[in-house]
């Protein structure tokens, strides 16, 4: 059964970053077309699944909408004649399954609204732009100094976050960006503490944090205004993209990509590590580092979206780091995310998959050393380095930062405690999800091993041996009893037939095999 999207008094409990997987279970012919019955599952819980029915034409409409990504999508071609033939339908079903596998495992596609609505129409039926505009219009009524210039359609990856280009009536030539978002599943602050933190955002300043003009929160959403930057983000710079273009158009398959030169990598990397270190010292959780959340401002990198963690929004890289139980704190999340960012700065694109054990050549061997310490299989199995250790690495230790601006970050002690508790709650939710994924992986491995041909042969051989051994033991037992009986009767000279009413019946080969199989599965499940 499918779990409906729930709201706690104010926040969306559904985690939009939790992966969806699907299997086409059957196809059915209805007059002139074929319907495909698809089982969709959220995360690893087998209980959290539902059925949808889609025609080829539905796939075709989705595929047309996804062309904006620039990716080559593996949708099977149309066929007008013979499309009801049984063999053709079976072949098309395999092709559609391959298509579903592609769109649910490609990181940017799997998170986009089009794919979510196709696979989970119940939970993603809302018009998020309309909801955002309603909320923003209420804000404008109370703050009449602002007015909308234009909506910035889908410039971000989040379904429940919308951006508008706005201007102030006092300074009509200056453009600012208003961002609105629902409260997310990691929002663990009280309404009062959230309002307090959001009101403080504009007063916080740091040489490597992009400033906020205005921020506020309601019981269900948050709203932030900051200056519009024509240059765009670090990812815009890497992908040679126009900042106002939709996220998928800019980043899914950029035509021109360029890694940064060594000095830029060292300087930008050091700046980002310094601000992460500062935030952790102030006990302000971040967890949202990626190249689209880093603004280029002159020669400086500046973090965006500090409000995301306050509003409880799940991280862009969450589907990756939930796979490793070693990435289990907010600092480890920031370090892991820094590894992704360093990879993109170096190679101009994200890694094809993680963990990564083979890295292309880089401008410095020190870069590869840092990447290995974060993104390799070994790092996933042991632990992430700390931010302090990364700052001490040969790649960053000799970088001189010239900015002398002093940070201004006042956080009342009561809010500090609330932020600490919220951070612990967020880490607890993460750890629970990681444990569930770990248990699922172990069970899947055990079942896969138990069902393998090699294992079946091994169990059959052991079962035969056990059966033969049992038969041999019974024969030996019968022989002994027979001998004893003959000895007992030899004194009287009477002969009697051999009887052995207490002899056990040898277990059948099948029973022996089943018992062994159960034992084996238990051993692999512990």
Secondary structure by P-SEA (a helix, b strand, c coil): ccccccccccccccccccbbbbbbccccccccbbbbbbbbbccccccccbbbbbcaaaaaaaaaaacccccccccbbbbccccccaaaaaaaaaaaaaaaaaaaacccccccaaaaaaccccccccaaaaaaaaaaaaaaaaccccccccccccccccccbbbbbccccccccbbbbbbbbcccccccccaaaaaaaaaaccccccccbbbbccccccccbbbbbbbbbccccaaaaaaccccccccccccccccbbbbbcaaaaaaaaaaaaaaaaaaaaacccccccccccccccccbbbbccccccccccccccccccccccccccaaaaaaaaaaaaaaaaaccccccccccccccccccaaaaaaaaaccccccccbbbbcaaaaaaccccccccccccbbbbbbbcaaaaaaaaaaaaaaaaaaaaaaaaaaaaaaaaaaaaaaacaaaaaaaaaaaaaaaaaaaaaaaaaaaaaaaaaaaaacccccccccccccccccccaaaaaaaaaaaaaaaaac
